[in-house]
Amino acid sequence: MLVYINKENKRKILKNTINTFYKVFTAKFNQEKTEILLIGLSKYKRYIEEKRQIVEQKTPISNKIKIIKNRKTLKILESYIGNKTKKLTQ
């Protein structure tokens, strides 16, 4: 599942949406495989990486969830996406 949220979105709404999706499809949310790719201003991304929380939220992001750093990629549907990465050739 790929989800895009911005800083105005509430993590509680996202969590409820994900839980509803998994309930409908009788799947289980696996935090150990969850990855976050931050998109936006470098200052904002650094804050989230260092504090492990979204500025407006008080609840920290679980340590089980991996935050993708600059120059690292996230594999989605056989594609690699990331920030400040080199072009991959096949």
N, C-alpha and C positions, 0 to 999 in steps of 0.2 A: 504494500500500500504506500503510495506517495501522497503526502499532504503538504500544502503550502499554508503557512500562517504568517501574519505580520505582527508587529509589536502591539497593535490594538486588540488582537485576538487573545482570548483568555485560555490558558492551558486547561482549565476545568472543562470548558466547552469542547476542546479538542479531545480530551480524555473520554468524555461522555460519548462523543461521536465515534471514536475508535471502539469503545466498549460495546456500543450498539451494533456496529458493523460486525464485530467478532461474535456477538451473541446471535445475530441473524444467521450468520454463516457457520455457527458452531465451531469457531476457531478460538485460539488462545493467543492473547497478547504476550509476546516474548520480549521483555525489556533487554535481555542479553544480546539480542540481534538488532535492537533498535539503534539507528544512527541519525544524527541531526547534521544537516549541511546548512550552515548559516549563510545567508545572502543579505547584503546590505553594506552599510558603512563599516569600515575597518575598526573604528573606535567602538562601535556597538558590538561587533563580533568579538573583539578582544575582551570586552567586559563580560560577555556571556561565557566565553571560554574560561576566564580566570575565576569568576564568581560562581559559575554553574547555575546561574539563575537569570531569568529575563528581568530587565530593569524594573518593570512595573509589578512584578510578582514577588511574593515573599517566600514561596515554596521553592527550594532548590531543585535543579534537575538531578534525577537519580544518578549515582555513580555507575549504575549498570548500563546507562545509555551513553553511547559513544558520540562525542562531538567531533566531526571531521574538521581537521585543521587546514590552513592554507597549504597548498602544494600536495595535498592528499586527495584521493578521489573516492567517490561513492559509486558502487556498481548498482545500477537499476536497469532491469530488463536487458541485460547484456550490453549496456552502455555505461561509460565512466564519465561522471561529472564532478566538477570541483572548482575551487577558487585558486587562481595563480598556478595552474598546473601546466605541464608541457603537453603538446599535442601527441597523442598516441597514434602510432601507425601499425597497421596489421601486415 
